[in-house]
């Protein structure tokens, strides 16, 4: 599974500001930042992302997927909080 391909697909299809993709075999951690998540529940945010990865999940190349979705504003706030801790 090519991480850059996943990143490119997510950024292009969801018009994201950024996507950080980490993998440990078939287990993936995704941090995605984009305005498309504004006003959506966490479930809806994750559904947007999972919809684009459905074929990879179905064929088993992605077994476990953890998603953290942020709006650009929420991402900036989270980054500032991490610096303070």
PDB file of N, CA, C and O in Angstrom:
ATOM      1  N   UNK A   1       0.853  -1.181   0.000  1.00  0.00           N
ATOM      2  CA  UNK A   1       0.000   0.000   0.000  1.00  0.00           C
ATOM      3  C   UNK A   1       0.893   1.236   0.000  1.00  0.00           C
ATOM      4  O   UNK A   1       1.703   1.423   0.908  1.00  0.00           O
ATOM      5  N   UNK A   2       0.746   2.059  -0.997  1.00  0.00           N
ATOM      6  CA  UNK A   2       1.566   3.250  -1.140  1.00  0.00           C
ATOM      7  C   UNK A   2       0.947   4.414  -0.362  1.00  0.00           C
ATOM      8  O   UNK A   2      -0.152   4.869  -0.679  1.00  0.00           O
ATOM      9  N   UNK A   3       1.661   4.887   0.653  1.00  0.00           N
ATOM     10  CA  UNK A   3       1.149   5.960   1.506  1.00  0.00           C
ATOM     11  C   UNK A   3       0.950   7.259   0.731  1.00  0.00           C
ATOM     12  O   UNK A   3      -0.010   7.991   0.972  1.00  0.00           O
ATOM     13  N   UNK A   4       1.854   7.539  -0.194  1.00  0.00           N
ATOM     14  CA  UNK A   4       1.728   8.768  -0.991  1.00  0.00           C
ATOM     15  C   UNK A   4       0.495   8.727  -1.888  1.00  0.00           C
ATOM     16  O   UNK A   4      -0.143   9.753  -2.125  1.00  0.00           O
ATOM     17  N   UNK A   5       0.167   7.549  -2.379  1.00  0.00           N
ATOM     18  CA  UNK A   5      -1.028   7.395  -3.216  1.00  0.00           C
ATOM     19  C   UNK A   5      -2.287   7.649  -2.388  1.00  0.00           C
ATOM     20  O   UNK A   5      -3.210   8.322  -2.848  1.00  0.00           O
ATOM     21  N   UNK A   6      -2.325   7.114  -1.179  1.00  0.00           N
ATOM     22  CA  UNK A   6      -3.465   7.346  -0.291  1.00  0.00           C
ATOM     23  C   UNK A   6      -3.581   8.831   0.014  1.00  0.00           C
ATOM     24  O   UNK A   6      -4.669   9.403  -0.060  1.00  0.00           O
ATOM     25  N   UNK A   7      -2.458   9.455   0.357  1.00  0.00           N
ATOM     26  CA  UNK A   7      -2.447  10.883   0.681  1.00  0.00           C
ATOM     27  C   UNK A   7      -2.942  11.707  -0.501  1.00  0.00           C
ATOM     28  O   UNK A   7      -3.781  12.595  -0.344  1.00  0.00           O
ATOM     29  N   UNK A   8      -2.425  11.411  -1.666  1.00  0.00           N
ATOM     30  CA  UNK A   8      -2.811  12.145  -2.869  1.00  0.00           C
ATOM     31  C   UNK A   8      -4.303  12.006  -3.160  1.00  0.00           C
ATOM     32  O   UNK A   8      -4.967  12.988  -3.492  1.00  0.00           O
ATOM     33  N   UNK A   9      -4.824  10.800  -3.036  1.00  0.00           N
ATOM     34  CA  UNK A   9      -6.249  10.558  -3.278  1.00  0.00           C
ATOM     35  C   UNK A   9      -7.104  11.353  -2.302  1.00  0.00           C
ATOM     36  O   UNK A   9      -8.054  12.022  -2.706  1.00  0.00           O
ATOM     37  N   UNK A  10      -6.767  11.279  -1.018  1.00  0.00           N
ATOM     38  CA  UNK A  10      -7.550  11.993  -0.006  1.00  0.00           C
ATOM     39  C   UNK A  10      -7.505  13.503  -0.223  1.00  0.00           C
ATOM     40  O   UNK A  10      -8.535  14.174  -0.167  1.00  0.00           O
ATOM     41  N   UNK A  11      -6.299  14.036  -0.474  1.00  0.00           N
ATOM     42  CA  UNK A  11      -6.162  15.481  -0.669  1.00  0.00           C
ATOM     43  C   UNK A  11      -6.940  15.938  -1.897  1.00  0.00           C
ATOM     44  O   UNK A  11      -7.623  16.962  -1.860  1.00  0.00           O
ATOM     45  N   UNK A  12      -6.838  15.185  -2.974  1.00  0.00           N
ATOM     46  CA  UNK A  12      -7.515  15.569  -4.217  1.00  0.00           C
ATOM     47  C   UNK A  12      -9.032  15.463  -4.101  1.00  0.00           C
ATOM     48  O   UNK A  12      -9.755  16.405  -4.425  1.00  0.00           O
ATOM     49  N   UNK A  13      -9.503  14.321  -3.642  1.00  0.00           N
ATOM     50  CA  UNK A  13     -10.948  14.065  -3.605  1.00  0.00           C
ATOM     51  C   UNK A  13     -11.687  14.907  -2.561  1.00  0.00           C
ATOM     52  O   UNK A  13     -12.818  15.331  -2.795  1.00  0.00           O
ATOM     53  N   UNK A  14     -11.055  15.147  -1.416  1.00  0.00           N
ATOM     54  CA  UNK A  14     -11.719  15.906  -0.346  1.00  0.00           C
ATOM     55  C   UNK A  14     -11.254  17.357  -0.277  1.00  0.00           C
ATOM     56  O   UNK A  14     -11.706  18.128   0.570  1.00  0.00           O
ATOM     57  N   UNK A  15     -10.341  17.717  -1.185  1.00  0.00           N
ATOM     58  CA  UNK A  15      -9.777  19.073  -1.200  1.00  0.00           C
ATOM     59  C   UNK A  15      -9.217  19.436   0.172  1.00  0.00           C
ATOM     60  O   UNK A  15      -9.522  20.491   0.729  1.00  0.00           O
ATOM     61  N   UNK A  16      -8.393  18.538   0.701  1.00  0.00           N
ATOM     62  CA  UNK A  16      -7.808  18.725   2.024  1.00  0.00           C
ATOM     63  C   UNK A  16      -6.643  19.695   1.986  1.00  0.00           C
ATOM     64  O   UNK A  16      -5.990  19.867   0.957  1.00  0.00           O
ATOM     65  N   UNK A  17      -6.392  20.325   3.122  1.00  0.00           N
ATOM     66  CA  UNK A  17      -5.199  21.149   3.283  1.00  0.00           C
ATOM     67  C   UNK A  17      -3.976  20.253   3.459  1.00  0.00           C
ATOM     68  O   UNK A  17      -2.895  20.557   2.955  1.00  0.00           O
ATOM     69  N   UNK A  18      -4.156  19.144   4.180  1.00  0.00           N
ATOM     70  CA  UNK A  18      -3.052  18.233   4.419  1.00  0.00           C
ATOM     71  C   UNK A  18      -3.597  16.882   4.885  1.00  0.00           C
ATOM     72  O   UNK A  18      -4.729  16.776   5.357  1.00  0.00           O
ATOM     73  N   UNK A  19      -2.774  15.876   4.742  1.00  0.00           N
ATOM     74  CA  UNK A  19      -3.089  14.531   5.240  1.00  0.00           C
ATOM     75  C   UNK A  19      -1.783  13.904   5.708  1.00  0.00           C
ATOM     76  O   UNK A  19      -0.784  13.907   4.989  1.00  0.00           O
ATOM     77  N   UNK A  20      -1.807  13.372   6.910  1.00  0.00           N
ATOM     78  CA  UNK A  20      -0.636  12.702   7.465  1.00  0.00           C
ATOM     79  C   UNK A  20      -1.016  11.232   7.607  1.00  0.00           C
ATOM     80  O   UNK A  20      -1.924  10.884   8.362  1.00  0.00           O
ATOM     81  N   UNK A  21      -0.316  10.383   6.878  1.00  0.00           N
ATOM     82  CA  UNK A  21      -0.648   8.969   6.819  1.00  0.00           C
ATOM     83  C   UNK A  21       0.518   8.174   7.400  1.00  0.00           C
ATOM     84  O   UNK A  21       1.661   8.321   6.966  1.00  0.00           O
ATOM     85  N   UNK A  22       0.217   7.335   8.381  1.00  0.00           N
ATOM     86  CA  UNK A  22       1.231   6.454   8.966  1.00  0.00           C
ATOM     87  C   UNK A  22       0.704   5.034   8.897  1.00  0.00           C
ATOM     88  O   UNK A  22      -0.496   4.785   9.011  1.00  0.00           O
ATOM     89  N   UNK A  23       1.640   4.106   8.706  1.00  0.00           N
ATOM     90  CA  UNK A  23       1.235   2.712   8.537  1.00  0.00           C
ATOM     91  C   UNK A  23       2.170   1.785   9.299  1.00  0.00           C
ATOM     92  O   UNK A  23       3.377   2.009   9.389  1.00  0.00           O
ATOM     93  N   UNK A  24       1.569   0.741   9.840  1.00  0.00           N
ATOM     94  CA  UNK A  24       2.308  -0.361  10.441  1.00  0.00           C
ATOM     95  C   UNK A  24       1.711  -1.629   9.839  1.00  0.00           C
ATOM     96  O   UNK A  24       0.827  -2.254  10.424  1.00  0.00           O
ATOM     97  N   UNK A  25       2.203  -1.989   8.679  1.00  0.00           N
ATOM     98  CA  UNK A  25       1.625  -3.116   7.956  1.00  0.00           C
ATOM     99  C   UNK A  25       0.281  -2.741   7.373  1.00  0.00           C
ATOM    100  O   UNK A  25       0.187  -1.839   6.541  1.00  0.00           O
ATOM    101  N   UNK A  26      -0.766  -3.435   7.810  1.00  0.00           N
ATOM    102  CA  UNK A  26      -2.102  -3.150   7.293  1.00  0.00           C
ATOM    103  C   UNK A  26      -2.902  -2.255   8.244  1.00  0.00           C
ATOM    104  O   UNK A  26      -4.101  -2.055   8.048  1.00  0.00           O
ATOM    105  N   UNK A  27      -2.242  -1.721   9.269  1.00  0.00           N
ATOM    106  CA  UNK A  27      -2.874  -0.812  10.224  1.00  0.00           C
ATOM    107  C   UNK A  27      -2.458   0.626   9.882  1.00  0.00           C
ATOM    108  O   UNK A  27      -1.272   0.928   9.753  1.00  0.00           O
ATOM    109  N   UNK A  28      -3.449   1.494   9.739  1.00  0.00           N
ATOM    110  CA  UNK A  28      -3.189   2.853   9.286  1.00  0.00           C
ATOM    111  C   UNK A  28      -3.727   3.880  10.267  1.00  0.00           C
ATOM    112  O   UNK A  28      -4.811   3.721  10.828  1.00  0.00           O
ATOM    113  N   UNK A  29      -2.943   4.944  10.465  1.00  0.00           N
ATOM    114  CA  UNK A  29      -3.361   6.104  11.247  1.00  0.00           C
ATOM    115  C   UNK A  29      -3.385   7.289  10.298  1.00  0.00           C
ATOM    116  O   UNK A  29      -2.368   7.640   9.702  1.00  0.00           O
ATOM    117  N   UNK A  30      -4.553   7.903  10.163  1.00  0.00           N
ATOM    118  CA  UNK A  30      -4.719   9.031   9.261  1.00  0.00           C
ATOM    119  C   UNK A  30      -5.098  10.268  10.056  1.00  0.00           C
ATOM    120  O   UNK A  30      -6.020  10.242  10.872  1.00  0.00           O
ATOM    121  N   UNK A  31      -4.382  11.341   9.810  1.00  0.00           N
ATOM    122  CA  UNK A  31      -4.752  12.656  10.320  1.00  0.00           C
ATOM    123  C   UNK A  31      -5.038  13.498   9.088  1.00  0.00           C
ATOM    124  O   UNK A  31      -4.156  13.715   8.256  1.00  0.00           O
ATOM    125  N   UNK A  32      -6.267  13.968   8.975  1.00  0.00           N
ATOM    126  CA  UNK A  32      -6.690  14.694   7.783  1.00  0.00           C
ATOM    127  C   UNK A  32      -7.225  16.065   8.185  1.00  0.00           C
ATOM    128  O   UNK A  32      -7.989  16.198   9.142  1.00  0.00           O
ATOM    129  N   UNK A  33      -6.806  17.080   7.430  1.00  0.00           N
ATOM    130  CA  UNK A  33      -7.162  18.459   7.753  1.00  0.00           C
ATOM    131  C   UNK A  33      -7.814  19.083   6.522  1.00  0.00           C
ATOM    132  O   UNK A  33      -7.215  19.147   5.448  1.00  0.00           O
ATOM    133  N   UNK A  34      -9.059  19.545   6.702  1.00  0.00           N
ATOM    134  CA  UNK A  34      -9.737  20.176   5.578  1.00  0.00           C
ATOM    135  C   UNK A  34     -11.032  20.851   5.991  1.00  0.00           C
ATOM    136  O   UNK A  34     -11.657  20.482   6.986  1.00  0.00           O
ATOM    137  N   UNK A  35     -11.414  21.831   5.221  1.00  0.00           N
ATOM    138  CA  UNK A  35     -12.643  22.581   5.473  1.00  0.00           C
ATOM    139  C   UNK A  35     -13.880  21.717   5.272  1.00  0.00           C
ATOM    140  O   UNK A  35     -14.956  22.040   5.776  1.00  0.00           O
ATOM    141  N   UNK A  36     -13.727  20.611   4.531  1.00  0.00           N
ATOM    142  CA  UNK A  36     -14.869  19.727   4.256  1.00  0.00           C
ATOM    143  C   UNK A  36     -15.450  19.100   5.526  1.00  0.00           C
ATOM    144  O   UNK A  36     -16.566  18.582   5.500  1.00  0.00           O
ATOM    145  N   UNK A  37     -14.715  19.141   6.623  1.00  0.00           N
ATOM    146  CA  UNK A  37     -15.181  18.556   7.880  1.00  0.00           C
ATOM    147  C   UNK A  37     -15.976  19.536   8.743  1.00  0.00           C
ATOM    148  O   UNK A  37     -16.514  19.155   9.783  1.00  0.00           O
ATOM    149  N   UNK A  38     -16.048  20.771   8.321  1.00  0.00           N
ATOM    150  CA  UNK A  38     -16.762  21.815   9.075  1.00  0.00           C
ATOM    151  C   UNK A  38     -18.223  21.427   9.279  1.00  0.00           C
ATOM    152  O   UNK A  38     -18.934  21.110   8.325  1.00  0.00           O
ATOM    153  N   UNK A  39     -18.655  21.457  10.531  1.00  0.00           N
ATOM    154  CA  UNK A  39     -20.052  21.227  10.868  1.00  0.00           C
ATOM    155  C   UNK A  39     -20.497  19.772  10.840  1.00  0.00           C
ATOM    156  O   UNK A  39     -21.670  19.487  11.078  1.00  0.00           O
ATOM    157  N   UNK A  40     -19.596  18.855  10.557  1.00  0.00           N
ATOM    158  CA  UNK A  40     -19.958  17.447  10.505  1.00  0.00           C
ATOM    159  C   UNK A  40     -19.641  16.765  11.830  1.00  0.00           C
ATOM    160  O   UNK A  40     -18.686  17.133  12.515  1.00  0.00           O
ATOM    161  N   UNK A  41     -20.442  15.775  12.182  1.00  0.00           N
ATOM    162  CA  UNK A  41     -20.144  14.967  13.365  1.00  0.00           C
ATOM    163  C   UNK A  41     -18.890  14.136  13.082  1.00  0.00           C
ATOM    164  O   UNK A  41     -18.473  13.996  11.932  1.00  0.00           O
ATOM    165  N   UNK A  42     -18.303  13.594  14.130  1.00  0.00           N
ATOM    166  CA  UNK A  42     -17.115  12.740  13.947  1.00  0.00           C
ATOM    167  C   UNK A  42     -17.427  11.551  13.054  1.00  0.00           C
ATOM    168  O   UNK A  42     -16.606  11.158  12.225  1.00  0.00           O
ATOM    169  N   UNK A  43     -18.595  10.986  13.220  1.00  0.00           N
ATOM    170  CA  UNK A  43     -18.989   9.838  12.402  1.00  0.00           C
ATOM    171  C   UNK A  43     -19.048  10.242  10.928  1.00  0.00           C
ATOM    172  O   UNK A  43     -18.524   9.525  10.076  1.00  0.00           O
ATOM    173  N   UNK A  44     -19.663  11.352  10.621  1.00  0.00           N
ATOM    174  CA  UNK A  44     -19.767  11.816   9.229  1.00  0.00           C
ATOM    175  C   UNK A  44     -18.393  12.152   8.659  1.00  0.00           C
ATOM    176  O   UNK A  44     -18.127  11.886   7.486  1.00  0.00           O
ATOM    177  N   UNK A  45     -17.516  12.733   9.479  1.00  0.00           N
ATOM    178  CA  UNK A  45     -16.154  13.042   9.038  1.00  0.00           C
ATOM    179  C   UNK A  45     -15.437  11.752   8.633  1.00  0.00           C
ATOM    180  O   UNK A  45     -14.808  11.679   7.577  1.00  0.00           O
ATOM    181  N   UNK A  46     -15.543  10.747   9.487  1.00  0.00           N
ATOM    182  CA  UNK A  46     -14.870   9.488   9.207  1.00  0.00           C
ATOM    183  C   UNK A  46     -15.486   8.773   8.013  1.00  0.00           C
ATOM    184  O   UNK A  46     -14.778   8.128   7.239  1.00  0.00           O
ATOM    185  N   UNK A  47     -16.800   8.886   7.863  1.00  0.00           N
ATOM    186  CA  UNK A  47     -17.457   8.269   6.710  1.00  0.00           C
ATOM    187  C   UNK A  47     -16.964   8.870   5.397  1.00  0.00           C
ATOM    188  O   UNK A  47     -16.807   8.152   4.409  1.00  0.00           O
ATOM    189  N   UNK A  48     -16.720  10.174   5.378  1.00  0.00           N
ATOM    190  CA  UNK A  48     -16.185  10.818   4.173  1.00  0.00           C
ATOM    191  C   UNK A  48     -14.859  10.193   3.764  1.00  0.00           C
ATOM    192  O   UNK A  48     -14.623   9.913   2.588  1.00  0.00           O
ATOM    193  N   UNK A  49     -14.002   9.980   4.749  1.00  0.00           N
ATOM    194  CA  UNK A  49     -12.680   9.424   4.479  1.00  0.00           C
ATOM    195  C   UNK A  49     -12.784   7.943   4.120  1.00  0.00           C
ATOM    196  O   UNK A  49     -12.183   7.498   3.142  1.00  0.00           O
ATOM    197  N   UNK A  50     -13.531   7.190   4.893  1.00  0.00           N
ATOM    198  CA  UNK A  50     -13.642   5.752   4.665  1.00  0.00           C
ATOM    199  C   UNK A  50     -14.252   5.423   3.303  1.00  0.00           C
ATOM    200  O   UNK A  50     -13.907   4.411   2.693  1.00  0.00           O
ATOM    201  N   UNK A  51     -15.140   6.264   2.837  1.00  0.00           N
ATOM    202  CA  UNK A  51     -15.769   6.059   1.530  1.00  0.00           C
ATOM    203  C   UNK A  51     -14.709   5.973   0.421  1.00  0.00           C
ATOM    204  O   UNK A  51     -14.840   5.191  -0.521  1.00  0.00           O
ATOM    205  N   UNK A  52     -13.671   6.784   0.553  1.00  0.00           N
ATOM    206  CA  UNK A  52     -12.609   6.796  -0.455  1.00  0.00           C
ATOM    207  C   UNK A  52     -11.648   5.615  -0.312  1.00  0.00           C
ATOM    208  O   UNK A  52     -10.914   5.290  -1.245  1.00  0.00           O
ATOM    209  N   UNK A  53     -11.655   4.987   0.838  1.00  0.00           N
ATOM    210  CA  UNK A  53     -10.736   3.874   1.096  1.00  0.00           C
ATOM    211  C   UNK A  53     -11.434   2.521   1.074  1.00  0.00           C
ATOM    212  O   UNK A  53     -10.807   1.498   1.349  1.00  0.00           O
ATOM    213  N   UNK A  54     -12.701   2.503   0.755  1.00  0.00           N
ATOM    214  CA  UNK A  54     -13.528   1.289   0.842  1.00  0.00           C
ATOM    215  C   UNK A  54     -12.937   0.112   0.067  1.00  0.00           C
ATOM    216  O   UNK A  54     -12.959  -1.015   0.561  1.00  0.00           O
ATOM    217  N   UNK A  55     -12.415   0.346  -1.122  1.00  0.00           N
ATOM    218  CA  UNK A  55     -11.863  -0.754  -1.916  1.00  0.00           C
ATOM    219  C   UNK A  55     -10.617  -1.349  -1.265  1.00  0.00           C
ATOM    220  O   UNK A  55     -10.398  -2.558  -1.332  1.00  0.00           O
ATOM    221  N   UNK A  56      -9.801  -0.503  -0.634  1.00  0.00           N
ATOM    222  CA  UNK A  56      -8.585  -0.985   0.053  1.00  0.00           C
ATOM    223  C   UNK A  56      -8.943  -1.767   1.318  1.00  0.00           C
ATOM    224  O   UNK A  56      -8.268  -2.732   1.677  1.00  0.00           O
ATOM    225  N   UNK A  57      -9.996  -1.343   1.975  1.00  0.00           N
ATOM    226  CA  UNK A  57     -10.452  -2.055   3.170  1.00  0.00           C
ATOM    227  C   UNK A  57     -11.070  -3.391   2.760  1.00  0.00           C
ATOM    228  O   UNK A  57     -10.821  -4.416   3.394  1.00  0.00           O
ATOM    229  N   UNK A  58     -11.869  -3.374   1.706  1.00  0.00           N
ATOM    230  CA  UNK A  58     -12.543  -4.587   1.239  1.00  0.00           C
ATOM    231  C   UNK A  58     -11.555  -5.652   0.760  1.00  0.00           C
ATOM    232  O   UNK A  58     -11.776  -6.844   0.974  1.00  0.00           O
ATOM    233  N   UNK A  59     -10.456  -5.222   0.108  1.00  0.00           N
ATOM    234  CA  UNK A  59      -9.501  -6.221  -0.388  1.00  0.00           C
ATOM    235  C   UNK A  59      -8.491  -6.650   0.675  1.00  0.00           C
ATOM    236  O   UNK A  59      -7.636  -7.496   0.412  1.00  0.00           O
ATOM    237  N   UNK A  60      -8.586  -6.068   1.881  1.00  0.00           N
ATOM    238  CA  UNK A  60      -7.737  -6.488   2.987  1.00  0.00           C
ATOM    239  C   UNK A  60      -6.402  -5.789   3.086  1.00  0.00           C
ATOM    240  O   UNK A  60      -5.660  -6.025   4.040  1.00  0.00           O
ATOM    241  N   UNK A  61      -6.068  -4.928   2.124  1.00  0.00           N
ATOM    242  CA  UNK A  61      -4.777  -4.239   2.202  1.00  0.00           C
ATOM    243  C   UNK A  61      -4.767  -3.197   3.323  1.00  0.00           C
ATOM    244  O   UNK A  61      -3.705  -2.796   3.797  1.00  0.00           O
ATOM    245  N   UNK A  62      -5.943  -2.769   3.735  1.00  0.00           N
ATOM    246  CA  UNK A  62      -6.089  -1.912   4.914  1.00  0.00           C
ATOM    247  C   UNK A  62      -6.984  -2.664   5.891  1.00  0.00           C
ATOM    248  O   UNK A  62      -8.187  -2.807   5.668  1.00  0.00           O
ATOM    249  N   UNK A  63      -6.388  -3.136   6.965  1.00  0.00           N
ATOM    250  CA  UNK A  63      -7.150  -3.932   7.925  1.00  0.00           C
ATOM    251  C   UNK A  63      -7.769  -3.056   9.018  1.00  0.00           C
ATOM    252  O   UNK A  63      -8.940  -3.219   9.361  1.00  0.00           O
ATOM    253  N   UNK A  64      -6.989  -2.142   9.553  1.00  0.00           N
ATOM    254  CA  UNK A  64      -7.457  -1.257  10.621  1.00  0.00           C
ATOM    255  C   UNK A  64      -7.121   0.178  10.234  1.00  0.00           C
ATOM    256  O   UNK A  64      -6.011   0.474   9.792  1.00  0.00           O
ATOM    257  N   UNK A  65      -8.100   1.062  10.407  1.00  0.00           N
ATOM    258  CA  UNK A  65      -7.910   2.467  10.039  1.00  0.00           C
ATOM    259  C   UNK A  65      -8.376   3.349  11.193  1.00  0.00           C
ATOM    260  O   UNK A  65      -9.524   3.271  11.631  1.00  0.00           O
ATOM    261  N   UNK A  66      -7.470   4.181  11.668  1.00  0.00           N
ATOM    262  CA  UNK A  66      -7.787   5.164  12.697  1.00  0.00           C
ATOM    263  C   UNK A  66      -7.747   6.535  12.039  1.00  0.00           C
ATOM    264  O   UNK A  66      -6.770   6.886  11.376  1.00  0.00           O
ATOM    265  N   UNK A  67      -8.824   7.314  12.226  1.00  0.00           N
ATOM    266  CA  UNK A  67      -8.924   8.608  11.551  1.00  0.00           C
ATOM    267  C   UNK A  67      -9.119   9.719  12.573  1.00  0.00           C
ATOM    268  O   UNK A  67      -9.987   9.648  13.443  1.00  0.00           O
ATOM    269  N   UNK A  68      -8.288  10.745  12.443  1.00  0.00           N
ATOM    270  CA  UNK A  68      -8.487  11.986  13.190  1.00  0.00           C
ATOM    271  C   UNK A  68      -8.692  13.071  12.145  1.00  0.00           C
ATOM    272  O   UNK A  68      -7.784  13.389  11.377  1.00  0.00           O
ATOM    273  N   UNK A  69      -9.892  13.634  12.123  1.00  0.00           N
ATOM    274  CA  UNK A  69     -10.241  14.652  11.127  1.00  0.00           C
ATOM    275  C   UNK A  69     -10.365  16.010  11.808  1.00  0.00           C
ATOM    276  O   UNK A  69     -10.970  16.132  12.873  1.00  0.00           O
ATOM    277  N   UNK A  70      -9.790  17.015  11.187  1.00  0.00           N
ATOM    278  CA  UNK A  70      -9.791  18.371  11.722  1.00  0.00           C
ATOM    279  C   UNK A  70     -10.171  19.373  10.642  1.00  0.00           C
ATOM    280  O   UNK A  70      -9.870  19.181   9.464  1.00  0.00           O
ATOM    281  N   UNK A  71     -10.835  20.443  11.059  1.00  0.00           N
ATOM    282  CA  UNK A  71     -10.922  21.616  10.195  1.00  0.00           C
ATOM    283  C   UNK A  71      -9.573  22.331  10.346  1.00  0.00           C
ATOM    284  O   UNK A  71      -8.855  22.066  11.311  1.00  0.00           O
ATOM    285  N   UNK A  72      -9.213  23.218   9.432  1.00  0.00           N
ATOM    286  CA  UNK A  72      -7.944  23.935   9.590  1.00  0.00           C
ATOM    287  C   UNK A  72      -7.860  24.691  10.923  1.00  0.00           C
ATOM    288  O   UNK A  72      -6.799  24.739  11.545  1.00  0.00           O
ATOM    289  N   UNK A  73      -8.970  25.275  11.353  1.00  0.00           N
ATOM    290  CA  UNK A  73      -8.982  26.025  12.610  1.00  0.00           C
ATOM    291  C   UNK A  73      -8.763  25.095  13.805  1.00  0.00           C
ATOM    292  O   UNK A  73      -7.988  25.412  14.707  1.00  0.00           O
ATOM    293  N   UNK A  74      -9.440  23.955  13.808  1.00  0.00           N
ATOM    294  CA  UNK A  74      -9.291  22.991  14.891  1.00  0.00           C
ATOM    295  C   UNK A  74      -7.874  22.420  14.921  1.00  0.00           C
ATOM    296  O   UNK A  74      -7.333  22.158  15.995  1.00  0.00           O
ATOM    297  N   UNK A  75      -7.274  22.225  13.749  1.00  0.00           N
ATOM    298  CA  UNK A  75      -5.908  21.710  13.667  1.00  0.00           C
ATOM    299  C   UNK A  75      -4.925  22.709  14.293  1.00  0.00           C
ATOM    300  O   UNK A  75      -4.044  22.321  15.060  1.00  0.00           O
ATOM    301  N   UNK A  76      -5.080  23.984  13.963  1.00  0.00           N
ATOM    302  CA  UNK A  76      -4.205  25.007  14.547  1.00  0.00           C
ATOM    303  C   UNK A  76      -4.341  25.038  16.064  1.00  0.00           C
ATOM    304  O   UNK A  76      -3.348  25.149  16.782  1.00  0.00           O
ATOM    305  N   UNK A  77      -5.556  24.941  16.537  1.00  0.00           N
ATOM    306  CA  UNK A  77      -5.806  24.955  17.978  1.00  0.00           C
ATOM    307  C   UNK A  77      -5.170  23.728  18.635  1.00  0.00           C
ATOM    308  O   UNK A  77      -4.536  23.844  19.684  1.00  0.00           O
ATOM    309  N   UNK A  78      -5.334  22.566  18.027  1.00  0.00           N
ATOM    310  CA  UNK A  78      -4.758  21.338  18.570  1.00  0.00           C
ATOM    311  C   UNK A  78      -3.232  21.414  18.607  1.00  0.00           C
ATOM    312  O   UNK A  78      -2.608  20.963  19.568  1.00  0.00           O
ATOM    313  N   UNK A  79      -2.638  21.978  17.571  1.00  0.00           N
ATOM    314  CA  UNK A  79      -1.185  22.112  17.520  1.00  0.00           C
ATOM    315  C   UNK A  79      -0.673  23.041  18.629  1.00  0.00           C
ATOM    316  O   UNK A  79       0.362  22.771  19.238  1.00  0.00           O
ATOM    317  N   UNK A  80      -1.393  24.124  18.883  1.00  0.00           N
ATOM    318  CA  UNK A  80      -1.004  25.051  19.960  1.00  0.00           C
ATOM    319  C   UNK A  80      -1.103  24.365  21.309  1.00  0.00           C
ATOM    320  O   UNK A  80      -0.232  24.543  22.161  1.00  0.00           O
ATOM    321  N   UNK A  81      -2.157  23.581  21.514  1.00  0.00           N
ATOM    322  CA  UNK A  81      -2.313  22.859  22.788  1.00  0.00           C
ATOM    323  C   UNK A  81      -1.205  21.842  22.984  1.00  0.00           C
ATOM    324  O   UNK A  81      -0.744  21.646  24.109  1.00  0.00           O
ATOM    325  N   UNK A  82      -0.768  21.191  21.918  1.00  0.00           N
ATOM    326  CA  UNK A  82       0.313  20.219  22.028  1.00  0.00           C
ATOM    327  C   UNK A  82       1.631  20.902  22.400  1.00  0.00           C
ATOM    328  O   UNK A  82       2.445  20.334  23.127  1.00  0.00           O
ATOM    329  N   UNK A  83       1.834  22.115  21.900  1.00  0.00           N
ATOM    330  CA  UNK A  83       3.050  22.858  22.238  1.00  0.00           C
ATOM    331  C   UNK A  83       3.069  23.264  23.702  1.00  0.00           C
ATOM    332  O   UNK A  83       4.134  23.340  24.314  1.00  0.00           O
ATOM    333  N   UNK A  84       1.894  23.527  24.268  1.00  0.00           N
ATOM    334  CA  UNK A  84       1.800  23.954  25.661  1.00  0.00           C
ATOM    335  C   UNK A  84       1.983  22.798  26.634  1.00  0.00           C
ATOM    336  O   UNK A  84       2.378  23.013  27.780  1.00  0.00           O
ATOM    337  N   UNK A  85       1.704  21.584  26.199  1.00  0.00           N
ATOM    338  CA  UNK A  85       1.785  20.444  27.135  1.00  0.00           C
ATOM    339  C   UNK A  85       3.161  19.845  27.198  1.00  0.00           C
ATOM    340  O   UNK A  85       3.383  18.886  27.937  1.00  0.00           O
TER     341      UNK A  85
END
